[in-house]
Amino acid sequence: MSRRRITDKHLPPCVYHKHGAFWLVKRGKWERLAVMLPEALAEYARRTQTRSSGSMPELIDRVLAHHSQKLATNTQSQYRIAGEKLKKFLEEFRPEQVKPKHVAGIKLYLAETPNMANRVLSVLRIVFQYAVEWQLCESNPCIGIKRYDEAKRERYVTDAEYAAIYAAAPPRLQVIMDLLYLTGQRIGDVLRIRYADISQDGIAFAQQKTGARLLVRWSPDLRATIERARGLHGNLRALTLLHNRRGKTPDYSSTKIQWNRSCAKAGVKDAHIHDLRAKSLTDAKRQGLNAQTLAGHTSEAMTDRYIRLREIPQAEGPKLAGILDSR
């Protein structure tokens, strides 16, 4: 009977970390696998040939294919990235072999990127929820493993910063910026505006993330922005308003690259294109408008929490007049 591990309990059998690398040790022979854990686990799986039908990678692919039907496109992409990481970590495991110590080991390995660690943990928790339901294992090993605390984003893009980025942006990005601000919608929903969504009453949105439906009514600024969008590519017609010169719907990646370049040119730091939604909702509330309806949130408290991070409390101090007069 082999001895129980004292250290490196998150590693598979016969694998040890020593001298800055991971090693497979059998019959007293040390074979170097890799320096990084994911690569070491993948190499371990290849050497021991434990990946087969019923493996964790197979389960992860099966769950994501089943569960992704309920998710927004952007969320699906994030889950796929997390799923690929999990498949590397758990390539040599079967569902019933994964224990809380292995999940804790993955969390520890990803400690320097807490956001990604939390996403990976969330996906793994979902995978095992299905595994338990499908009777592939007895319990969910993610239960009891806490997520990392994530810092809430408090960035508010000021009017001056908006103007500076706008001046440095190409015409198409300027239109996108104005639509994000004037509608208060997420970037994915704005990039997918179709001509069919535009009516005499305003622009109709079906939010991909939440499923919420709303109509953003016309304002003079919004009408002018739509007309500028129509003129970006002359007489070229397509299904979507912000199509490129080939008539295709713009993608998030290229838009983000343009945004980052414009921010750098304008000298504005730590500004995400997603911050324009926060600016829109914050400014809408300040102007006495219904920020909750604009956001598509299910409760006013949710909107208030979202806005509160961007609002700076303002106060006035007492006057000196009365004190000085009493001297």
Secondary structure, 3 states (H helix, E strand, C coil): CCCCCCCCCCCCCCEEEECCEEEEEECCEEEEEECCHHHHHHHHHHHHCCCCCCCHHHHHHHHHHHHHHHCCHHHHHHHHHHHHHHHHHCCCCCHHHCCHHHHHHHHHHCCCCHHHHHHHHHHHHHHHHHHHHCCCCCCCCCCCCCCCCCCCCCCCCCHHHHHHHHHHCCHHHHHHHHHHHHHCCCHHHHHCCEHHHECCCEEEEECCCCCCEEEEECCHHHHHHHHHHHCCCCCCCCCECCCCCCCCCCCHHHHHHHHHHHHHHHCCCCCCCCHHHHHHHHHHHHCCCCHHHHHCCCCHHHHHHHHHCCCCCCCCCCCCHHHHHCC
